[in-house]
Amino acid sequence: MVEQQSDADIDRVFHALADATRRDIVRRTLVSEQSVSDLAAGYAMSFAAVSKHIAVLAEARLITKRAEGRVRLVRADPAALARAQELLRSYEDLWRGRIDRLDAMLAEPTEN
């Protein structure tokens, strides 16, 4: 069952995942927790730009950030990704049902 989320929460999640860099950050931090500095080193953009991407992901609750001394560590939240996947699955089920009904209608014999 899909957890009830507000439209604004859903919009934030899919907005965050709409960007290739942010998807890559999620992928990298699913494998292991990484520092913001280590993440930034992997992209041809400024540290500030990567920090903004991380902020978007954090606002969408797709990642968590924690401080360890002066280092900021980032880790993806698998539960948040599972919620997004459940939502997509519910849309898939809705559309499959509609297509099945349309197929059944089209398969009915027509009267001449």
N, C-alpha and C positions, 0 to 999 in steps of 0.2 A: 504494500500500500504506500502511496506517495504521501510523504509528510506535507502537511498544509504549509505552504509558503506564500508570502504576499507577492503580488505582481512585481513590486519593486525589487524584492529579493531575487526573484527569477530573472528579471532584467539585468541585475548586477552580475549574476553568475554567467549568463550567456554573453553579455558585453565583455566580461573579463576573458572568456574563452574564445572570443572572436578574433583575438590577436595572436599571431604565430609566436611572437616572443613570449607572451604570457603562457601560452600552451607549453612552450619549451621549458619555461621556469617550473611549471607544475610538474612536467615529466621528470626534470632533473631532481626536484625536491621530493618526488615520490620514492626515488631510489635511495636517497640519503639526505639528511639535513645538511644544508649548506649555508655558509656565511653570505651576506649580501655582497661583500667584496669578491668572493670566489665566483658568485653568479655573474657579477658585473664584468669580470675578466673574460667571460665567455662570449661577450657580444661586442660588436663594433659600434658601440654607442657610449655615451657618458655614464658615469656612475649615477648621476642624478636621474637620467632617463630610465635606467634599470630600477632605481628606487621608486620611481613613479609607477612602473609596471607592477612592482611588488605591492605598492599601496593599493592599486586597483584590485589585485588578487586578494589582499587581506580584507578589503572592504566587502568583497563578495564572499568572504569566509572560506575561500578555497585553500588558503595557506594560513599557517600560524607563524608568528614571529616571537622570538624570545631573546632576551639579552643574556649574554654570558660574559661578564666583565664589560669590555668596550666593544665586543663583537656582537653583531645582530645575526641570529641564526633563523633560517627559514625552513619550514617543512610543510609539504602539502598535506591536506586533510583528506584522507581517503573517504571518510564518511560524507563529506560535502560533495565529492565527486560521485559517490554512489547515489546521493539524492538527485543530482543532475541526471544521472543515467536512468533512474527510476522515472523521472519526469518525462524524459525522452521516450522511454518505453511506454508510458501511459498514452502519449500522443500517437505512438506507433500503433498501439492496440485500438485506439479510437479510429484512426484512418483505415486500418485493416478491416475493422467492422463495417465501416462505410463502404469500402470497396467490395467486400463480400456481399453486402446487401444490393449494391449496384449490379454486380455480376449475376446475382440471383434474379433480379428484375429483368436483365437483358436476356437471360436464359429462358424466361417464361415464353411459352408459345404466343404468338400474336394472332389476334382474330382478324380475319379478312372481311 
